[in-house]
Amino acid sequence: MSLESTTRKIIEDELRAAGIQPVSVQIRTFPNEVIAIIEVDRDYEAALSVAQRIDEILDNGFVTVRQTRAASLRTENSRVSGVHDDRISDLIRLLNARSRTSETQPSLRYIADVAERLSLAISPRHHLIFGRRGVGKTALLLEAKRVLELQGSNVLWVNMQSLRSLGAPHAFLTVALRICDLILGAYASRPDSSQGHESLKLLRATIEQRFQPNAASLDDVALLVPQLQQVCARFCLQSGSSLFIFLDDIHYVKSSDAPKFLDLIHGVTRDCPVWLKVAGIQHQTRWFIPDPPTGLQTGHDAAIINLDVTLEQPEKAKIFLEKILRGYAEESNALPLSGVVSASAIDRLVLASGGVPRDFLTLCAASLQTARQRSNAKTVGVQDVNNAAGIISQTKQQELEDDAAATSGRSAILVASLNIVRDFLLSDQQITFFRIEFRDKELHQGEYRALQALADLRMIHLINASLSDPHHAGKRSEVYLLDLSQYSGSRLKQNLYVLDFEKGHMVLKRTRSSEPARVGDTVLKLVSLLRRAPMLNLDRLSDSILPAHDL
């Protein structure tokens, strides 16, 4: 039985067992890989669960699920009646299932950002795509991959998390094999591809041999770079198209290995239309060593695309995030959105997520579940979001430890740093935001890197990158907000100053107090609010990062 027939039988058996009747099942086979596309007009969420089970059964294959347009139109004229509407269960399942993107499961709908970063991501240039966890790096790359494939380019996707235990030589060999397989697959579909085909097979065999532990030193592997570069140059010339290599989650590669790995891959791209798109968390990634020059040098070898939508411009973040959520509501026929989530809850979700799309969606799902526990609830309210943020705090703490695992001892450093910041704010200062003076971050670079790592992991959020000092000309500071998950349980604490977001403006409130709220509805008023933040001296973090670790 052929690979296509075997795959189809597995899918049909699993769907039949789940009681799902698909509209169609499409199978696409490639060298060492199979892709299946299941189209359904109902039972979409159940089909997603089945697809995940099939992924575990298939070797070197994956399954994606699509919903027909007819299904989405079936109940479009029926308005949602509130959080207890049956369709809200579908919305919650969809938010939980699709908030994280991957090659097998792209974004439900790609929402273009105002900076039009997609046009940059598909351009013939090496790029480093940086952003906090959950901000949409993978979503951008997947949309770029889709567009480039439609344009006729050859695209290779590599999830670097699966290579996290490999050193630079073996990680390079793995990617080199996949490049060879991609080109061999393209040659197999061309009748005039005999030239270069056999030499490529020999090169692939040589690469496989290098996987022996004693035959994979950095110097030995480097000998393969010019050979693979020649293969790529010949292929691009013969096919008349470019090759794009997407390396997702590069921060999982050890910081000592990443520049060496990128240097090898970069060598393959020299003098040919092969372009690297490398995504990761900036302050957890080391992409260049200056002496000797190794890796990708920003500005010279590669440009940076920064995806962070921070709370510096919360109203823009709100527009972007609400568009994403509306897409999920439309897919679940849970419209209008105002009948499900109150306007004040949307504002609180923006604040609680720090402008990060994945956090926004998962918090929304948790808030919907919290609201449904109240029998008389009509829509999600602010307190539902607060409660959901507290519940998710443990998940975010675990993610902090997982993301920090690439460097030994780093997790303990970041947890200790977070505890120091939280105690300073909530216990000492009775406030939820703070300032870091520019001069201080220059004097304490290690401590500042720890703080930036907390920002990358969404434990603190930048709300102003350059705040002036009213008493000292030229003295400036950055302003950060503690994540809601770290103090939502403390909101009942008396006299705690809380920076909130309401109706498009930052607002300063004091809990359990009759003191009127201060609204930052003008630039001057907002600056005045932010200047109330206490200055956190970075030497407070010194003990947490000693002995020194590579942050």
C-alpha positions in Angstrom: 0.0 0.0 0.0 1.4 3.4 -0.9 2.1 6.1 1.6 -0.8 8.2 0.4 -3.2 5.2 0.7 -1.9 4.3 4.1 -2.3 7.9 5.3 -5.8 8.2 3.9 -6.9 5.0 5.6 -5.6 6.2 9.0 -7.4 9.5 8.7 -10.7 8.0 7.5 -10.6 5.4 10.3 -10.0 8.0 13.0 -12.7 10.4 11.6 -15.2 7.5 11.4 -14.4 6.5 15.0 -15.1 10.0 16.1 -18.3 10.2 14.1 -17.1 13.0 11.8 -18.0 13.1 8.1 -15.4 15.2 6.2 -16.3 17.2 3.1 -12.9 16.1 1.6 -9.5 14.7 2.6 -6.5 15.8 0.5 -3.2 14.1 0.8 0.1 15.6 -0.4 3.3 13.6 -0.3 6.8 14.9 -0.4 10.2 13.2 0.1 10.1 12.0 3.7 7.0 14.0 4.5 3.2 13.8 4.1 0.7 16.6 4.5 -3.1 15.9 5.0 -5.8 18.6 4.7 -9.2 17.7 6.2 -12.2 19.9 5.2 -15.3 19.8 7.3 -18.6 21.7 7.3 -19.4 20.9 11.0 -17.7 19.4 14.1 -14.7 21.7 13.5 -13.4 21.6 17.0 -13.8 17.8 17.3 -12.0 17.5 13.9 -9.1 19.5 15.4 -8.8 17.1 18.3 -8.8 14.1 15.9 -6.1 15.8 13.8 -3.9 16.1 16.8 -4.2 12.4 17.5 -3.4 11.6 13.8 -0.3 13.8 14.0 1.0 11.5 16.7 0.3 8.4 14.6 1.9 9.6 11.4 5.6 9.5 10.9 7.1 12.6 9.3 3.6 14.0 8.6 1.0 16.4 9.8 -2.7 17.1 9.5 -4.5 20.4 9.2 -8.3 21.1 9.4 -10.2 23.7 7.4 -13.9 24.7 7.7 -16.0 25.3 4.7 -17.5 28.7 4.1 -21.0 27.3 4.2 -20.5 26.2 7.8 -19.4 29.7 8.9 -22.5 31.2 7.3 -25.0 28.7 8.7 -26.0 30.8 11.8 -24.7 34.2 10.9 -28.1 35.9 11.3 -28.5 34.6 14.9 -27.1 37.0 17.5 -25.3 35.6 20.5 -27.3 35.8 23.7 -24.4 36.1 26.2 -21.7 34.0 27.8 -24.2 31.1 28.4 -25.0 30.8 24.7 -24.1 27.3 23.3 -21.7 28.9 20.8 -19.5 30.3 23.6 -18.3 26.7 24.3 -17.2 26.6 20.6 -15.5 30.0 21.0 -13.6 28.8 24.1 -12.4 25.6 22.5 -11.3 27.5 19.4 -9.4 30.1 21.4 -7.6 27.4 23.4 -6.9 25.3 20.3 -5.7 28.0 18.0 -4.1 30.6 20.2 -0.7 28.9 19.5 0.4 28.7 15.9 2.7 26.2 14.3 3.5 24.9 10.8 0.8 22.3 11.1 -1.7 24.9 12.5 -1.3 28.4 11.1 -3.2 31.4 12.5 -7.0 31.2 12.2 -6.8 34.5 10.3 -3.7 36.5 9.7 -4.3 40.1 10.9 -1.8 42.5 9.2 -0.2 45.0 11.6 0.0 48.7 10.9 3.8 48.5 10.2 3.1 46.0 7.4 5.9 43.8 8.6 4.8 41.0 6.2 6.2 42.9 3.3 9.5 42.9 5.0 9.4 39.3 5.9 8.9 38.2 2.3 11.6 40.5 0.9 14.9 39.1 -0.4 17.0 39.9 2.7 18.2 38.1 5.7 16.0 38.9 8.7 16.0 38.4 12.5 12.4 38.5 13.7 12.3 39.3 17.4 9.4 39.6 19.9 8.2 38.3 23.2 6.7 34.9 23.6 3.2 34.8 22.0 3.6 38.1 20.2 3.1 36.5 16.7 6.5 35.6 15.4 5.5 32.2 14.1 2.2 33.6 12.7 4.1 36.2 10.7 6.6 33.6 9.4 3.8 31.2 8.4 2.0 33.9 6.5 5.2 34.9 4.8 5.8 31.2 4.0 2.3 30.9 2.5 2.8 34.0 0.3 6.2 33.0 -0.9 5.0 29.5 -1.9 2.2 31.1 -3.9 4.8 33.3 -5.6 6.7 30.2 -6.6 9.6 30.3 -4.2 11.0 27.3 -2.5 10.6 27.3 1.3 12.1 25.3 4.1 10.6 25.5 7.6 12.7 24.3 10.6 11.4 24.4 14.2 14.6 24.9 16.2 13.0 23.7 19.4 13.4 20.1 18.1 17.1 20.7 17.7 17.6 22.3 21.2 19.7 19.3 22.5 22.1 19.4 19.5 25.3 21.3 19.3 26.0 23.7 16.4 27.6 21.0 14.1 24.7 18.5 14.4 22.1 21.2 14.2 23.6 22.4 11.0 23.8 18.9 9.6 20.1 18.4 10.3 19.2 21.6 8.4 21.6 20.7 5.6 19.9 17.3 5.2 16.5 19.0 4.9 17.8 21.5 2.3 19.1 18.5 0.3 15.7 16.8 0.6 13.8 19.9 -0.5 16.0 20.3 -3.6 15.9 16.5 -4.4 12.1 16.7 -4.2 12.1 19.6 -6.6 14.5 17.8 -9.0 12.3 14.7 -8.9 9.4 16.7 -10.4 11.6 18.1 -13.3 12.4 15.9 -16.3 15.6 17.9 -17.1 17.2 17.8 -13.7 19.8 15.1 -14.2 22.6 17.7 -14.1 23.5 18.2 -10.4 21.1 15.5 -9.2 23.7 12.8 -8.7 26.2 15.1 -7.1 23.5 16.2 -4.6 22.7 12.6 -3.7 26.5 12.1 -3.0 26.6 15.2 -0.9 23.5 14.1 1.1 25.2 10.7 1.8 28.3 12.6 3.0 26.2 14.7 5.3 24.6 11.6 6.8 28.0 10.1 7.5 29.0 13.2 9.4 26.3 12.5 12.0 28.7 10.1 13.6 29.7 11.7 17.0 33.4 11.7 16.2 33.0 13.0 12.7 31.0 16.1 13.5 33.5 18.7 14.8 32.9 22.3 13.8 35.9 22.3 11.5 34.8 19.1 9.8 31.2 20.3 9.3 32.5 23.6 7.9 34.0 21.7 5.0 30.5 21.0 3.8 29.4 24.6 3.6 30.9 25.5 0.2 29.6 22.2 -1.3 26.1 22.9 -0.1 26.4 26.6 -1.2 27.2 25.4 -4.7 24.3 23.0 -4.7 21.9 25.8 -3.7 23.3 28.3 -6.2 22.9 25.7 -9.0 19.4 24.8 -8.0 18.2 28.5 -7.7 19.8 29.2 -11.2 18.1 26.1 -12.8 14.7 26.7 -11.2 14.7 30.4 -11.6 13.5 30.9 -8.1 14.7 31.8 -4.6 15.0 29.6 -1.6 13.8 30.9 1.8 14.9 29.1 5.0 12.7 29.8 8.1 14.3 29.0 11.4 11.7 29.4 14.1 12.4 29.7 17.9 16.2 30.1 17.5 16.3 31.0 21.2 16.1 27.3 22.1 19.6 26.8 20.7 22.3 27.2 23.4 23.5 30.8 23.4 27.1 29.5 23.0 26.1 27.4 19.9 23.7 29.8 18.1 26.2 32.1 16.5 28.3 29.1 15.3 25.2 27.5 13.9 24.0 30.7 12.2 27.5 31.3 10.8 27.4 27.9 9.1 23.9 28.4 7.6 24.8 31.9 6.5 27.8 30.6 4.6 25.5 28.4 2.5 23.6 31.5 1.4 26.6 33.5 0.1 26.3 34.7 -3.5 23.0 33.0 -4.2 19.3 33.9 -3.7 18.9 31.9 -0.5 17.4 34.0 2.4 17.3 33.4 6.1 14.3 34.3 8.3 15.3 33.7 11.9 12.7 34.2 14.7 13.3 34.2 18.4 13.1 36.0 21.7 15.8 38.7 21.5 17.2 38.7 25.0 17.4 35.0 25.0 19.2 34.8 21.7 22.8 35.3 20.8 23.2 35.7 17.1 26.6 37.2 16.7 30.1 37.1 18.3 32.3 40.0 17.3 35.7 38.4 17.8 36.2 36.6 15.6 33.1 37.7 13.6 30.7 34.7 13.9 27.0 34.5 13.1 24.7 37.1 11.7 25.7 40.7 12.2 22.7 43.1 12.4 22.8 45.9 9.9 25.4 44.2 7.8 24.3 40.6 7.3 20.7 40.8 8.5 18.0 43.4 9.4 15.8 43.2 12.5 12.0 43.0 12.4 10.6 43.8 15.9 7.1 42.5 16.5 6.5 43.7 20.0 3.2 45.6 20.3 3.8 47.1 23.7 1.6 49.2 26.1 3.5 52.3 25.0 0.5 52.8 22.6 -2.3 50.8 24.3 -5.0 52.2 22.0 -3.2 50.8 18.9 -2.6 47.5 20.7 -6.4 47.3 21.6 -7.4 47.8 17.9 -5.0 45.1 16.8 -6.0 42.6 19.5 -9.7 43.2 19.1 -9.5 42.5 15.4 -7.9 39.1 16.2 -10.6 38.3 18.8 -13.4 39.3 16.4 -12.0 36.8 13.9 -12.4 34.0 16.4 -15.9 35.2 17.3 -16.9 35.3 13.7 -15.6 31.7 13.2 -17.7 30.6 16.1 -20.7 32.7 15.1 -20.5 34.3 18.5 -21.4 37.8 17.4 -21.8 40.6 18.2 -18.6 40.6 20.3 -20.1 43.2 22.6 -22.7 40.6 23.6 -19.9 38.4 24.9 -17.2 40.6 26.4 -17.9 44.0 27.9 -15.9 47.1 26.7 -14.3 47.5 30.1 -13.3 43.8 30.0 -11.6 44.3 26.6 -9.6 47.1 28.1 -8.6 45.0 31.0 -7.6 42.1 28.7 -5.3 44.5 26.8 -3.7 45.5 30.0 -3.5 42.0 31.4 -1.9 40.6 28.2 0.6 43.4 27.9 -0.4 43.6 24.2 0.7 40.0 23.5 -1.8 38.3 21.2 -1.5 34.8 22.6 -1.9 36.0 26.2 -4.9 38.1 25.1 -6.6 35.1 23.5 -5.9 32.6 26.3 -6.9 35.1 28.9 -10.1 35.7 27.0 -10.9 32.0 27.0 -10.2 31.8 30.7 -12.3 34.9 31.4 -15.2 33.4 29.5 -15.0 30.2 31.5 -14.9 32.2 34.7 -17.9 34.3 33.7 -19.9 31.2 32.8 -19.5 30.0 36.5 -21.9 32.8 37.4 -25.5 31.8 36.5 -26.6 35.4 36.0 -23.6 36.6 34.0 -24.4 38.2 30.7 -21.0 39.3 29.5 -17.4 38.9 30.7 -16.6 41.6 33.2 -13.4 43.2 34.6 -13.4 40.9 37.7 -13.6 37.8 35.4 -10.4 39.0 33.7 -8.7 39.6 37.1 -9.6 36.1 38.3 -8.5 34.6 35.0 -5.1 36.4 35.2 -4.6 34.9 38.7 -5.4 31.4 37.5 -3.0 31.7 34.5 -0.1 33.1 36.7 1.1 29.5 37.4 1.2 28.8 33.7 3.2 31.9 33.0 5.6 31.0 35.8 6.2 27.5 34.2 6.7 29.1 30.8 9.4 31.4 32.4 11.2 28.3 33.6 10.8 26.5 30.3 12.0 29.4 28.2 15.0 30.0 30.5 16.1 26.3 30.3 18.5 26.9 27.4 21.1 28.3 29.8 22.0 26.5 33.0 21.0 28.3 36.2 19.1 31.0 34.2 15.6 30.0 35.5 16.6 30.5 39.2 18.1 33.9 38.3 14.9 35.1 36.6 12.6 33.8 39.3 14.7 35.6 41.9 14.7 38.8 39.9 11.0 38.7 39.5 10.5 38.2 43.2 12.7 41.2 44.0 10.8 43.4 41.6 7.4 42.2 42.9 8.3 42.7 46.5 9.7 46.2 45.8 6.5 47.3 44.2 3.8 45.6 46.1 5.3 45.5 49.6 7.7 48.4 49.7 6.1 51.0 47.3 2.4 49.9 47.2 2.3 50.5 43.4 2.3 48.4 40.2 4.8 50.3 37.9 8.3 51.5 38.2 11.1 53.4 36.4 14.7 52.4 35.4 17.1 55.3 34.9 19.2 55.2 31.7 22.5 55.7 33.5 21.7 52.9 35.9 21.1 50.3 33.1 24.5 51.3 31.6 26.2 50.7 35.0 24.4 47.4 35.7 24.2 45.7 32.3 23.9 42.2 33.7 21.0 43.2 36.0 19.4 45.1 33.1 19.6 41.9 30.9 17.7 40.0 33.6 15.1 42.7 33.6 14.8 42.6 29.8 14.4 38.8 30.0 11.4 39.3 32.3 9.9 41.7 29.7 10.5 39.1 27.0 8.7 36.5 29.2 5.8 39.0 29.7 6.3 39.3 33.5 6.8 43.0 33.1 5.7 45.3 30.3 7.3 48.4 28.8 4.9 51.3 28.9 7.3 54.2 28.1 10.8 53.9 26.6 12.1 57.4 27.3 10.4 59.4 30.1 12.0 62.8 30.9 12.8 63.9 34.5 11.2 67.2 35.5 14.1 68.2 37.7 17.1 67.1 35.7 17.6 68.1 32.1 18.8 65.1 30.0 18.0 62.6 32.6 15.6 59.9 31.3 14.2 56.6 32.3 12.2 53.6 31.1 8.8 52.8 32.7 7.6 49.2 33.2 4.3 47.8 34.4 4.2 44.6 36.5 2.1 41.9 34.8 -1.5 41.7 36.2 -1.0 38.0 36.9 1.6 39.0 39.6 -0.7 41.1 41.6 -4.3 40.4 40.7 -4.7 38.7 44.1 -3.3 41.9 45.7 -5.9 44.2 44.1 -8.0 44.1 47.3 -5.0 45.4 49.2 -5.8 48.8 50.6 -4.1 51.9 49.2 -2.4 50.1 46.3 -1.7 52.4 43.4 -2.7 50.6 40.2 -2.1 51.7 36.6 -5.1 50.7 34.6 -6.3 51.1 31.0 -9.8 52.5 30.4 -11.5 53.9 27.3 -8.3 54.3 25.4 -6.3 56.0 28.2 -4.0 55.0 31.1 -5.6 55.7 34.5 -4.1 55.8 37.9 -6.3 54.5 40.7 -5.9 53.7 44.4 -7.6 50.6 45.6 -10.2 50.7 48.5 -9.8 54.5 48.6 -12.1 57.4 47.8 -9.2 59.2 46.1 -10.4 60.1 42.6 -8.8 58.4 39.6 -6.2 60.3 37.5 -6.8 60.0 33.8 -3.9 60.3 31.4 -6.0 61.6 28.5 -3.4 64.1 27.3 0.3 63.8 26.8 1.1 66.0 29.8 -1.3 64.2 32.1 0.1 60.8 31.1 3.7 61.9 31.6 2.6 63.2 35.1 1.1 59.8 35.9 4.2 57.9 34.8 6.5 60.2 36.8 4.8 58.9 40.0 6.5 55.6 39.4 9.3 54.8 41.9 12.8 54.4 40.7 14.0 50.8 40.9 17.8 50.7 41.4 19.2 47.8 39.4 21.7 47.0 42.1 18.8 45.4 44.0 19.0 42.6 41.4 22.8 42.1 41.9 22.5 39.2 44.4 20.0 37.3 42.1 22.4 37.2 39.2 25.6 36.2 41.1 27.6 34.2 40.3 27.4 35.7 36.8 25.5 33.6 34.2 25.2 34.2 30.5 21.9 36.0 30.3 
